[in-house]
Amino acid sequence: MSFARMLAIARHELRLTRRLVRYWVSVLLGALAFAAPFAYYSVLHGVFSSRSGSVAWLNPRYLIGAFGFWSVTLMLAGTVFLAFDVRARDVRSRIAEALDARPL
């Protein structure tokens, strides 16, 4: 299979997935789960950093790295959830047998 054909298949799957409500729910929950603690610690830094050295450590510049692991983990869980849905969609549209007949 050529690279152009694989790219066309990937583009088609992206278009189909972006139309699903569960995709946008997953993206929204992931963004909120990252933005809420980041905003909380940023406000703590802005309000209390002049009074305490330990709160001044909560610099938003360093919080991106601290929250990076959790945001990637959450997005990966959403990706796995959506991947199982793609397989279920293939079974519902009755093309799973055709896809399983040939090796990847």
N, C-alpha and C positions, 0 to 999 in steps of 0.2 A: 504494500500500500504506500502510495507516495505521500510526501509531507503535505502537499497542497490538499489532498483528499482528507487527510486527518485534520487539517486546520479547518476545512469546510464543515466537517462533522462536529468539531468542537464549537465552532461559531453557531451552528444550528442548535446544539444542546444549550448553549448560553442563552440564546433567544427564547427557547422554550422554558428554561428555568426562571428567567427574569419575569416571565408572565405569571408565575405562581405566587399566590399570596403567602404561602409558607416560607418562601425565599425572603420576602421583604420583612416578615415577622422575625425571622432568624437574624437578618442584618440589623434590624432595629433593636432587638434585645441585646445583641452583641455590642452595638454602639452605646447603648444606654449603660450596659454593665461596665463599660470602660470609662465613659464620660462622667458618670455620677461620682465615683471615688476620686477621679482626677480633679473634678471641680471642687469637691469637699476639701481635699488636701491643698489645693491652690488657694482657697479662701482662708484656710488655717494659716498658710504661709503669709498671705497678704495682711492679715489682721494681727497675728501674734508674733511675727518674726522679729519685730523690733524689741520685744520684751523678753524673748527667751532664745538662747542659742540652740537648744534642741529642736525647737519648732522651726528655726531658720534653716535647719537641715532639710526640711520638707520643700526644697526648691522644686518648682515644677519642671525644671530642666532634667533633674535626676529621677523624677517620678515616671517619666516616659519609659525609662529602662526598667524600673521596678514593676510597672504594670504590663510591660511587653509580654512576659511569659503568660500571664493570665489571659490577656486578650487573644494571643495566638491559640491557646488551649481552647478557649470558648469558640473561636471561629472554626477551629478544627472539628469540634463536636458538631457544630452546625453543618459543616461540609459532609461529615459522615451521615448525619440525618438525611440530608438532601440526596446523597448517593444511594441510600436504600430506597428512597422515593423514586429515583430514576428507574431502578430495576422493577419496582411495583408498577410503574407506568408502562413499561415494556410488556409486562404480563397482562395488564388490563387491555392493551391494544392488540394483544395476541401476536406479537412479533418476537417474543422471547425464544420460541422454538427456532426461528430462522437465525437469530443471533447466536444461539447455542450450537448450531449445526457446524459452524466453522470455528477454528481456533483463532485466538486473538492475533 
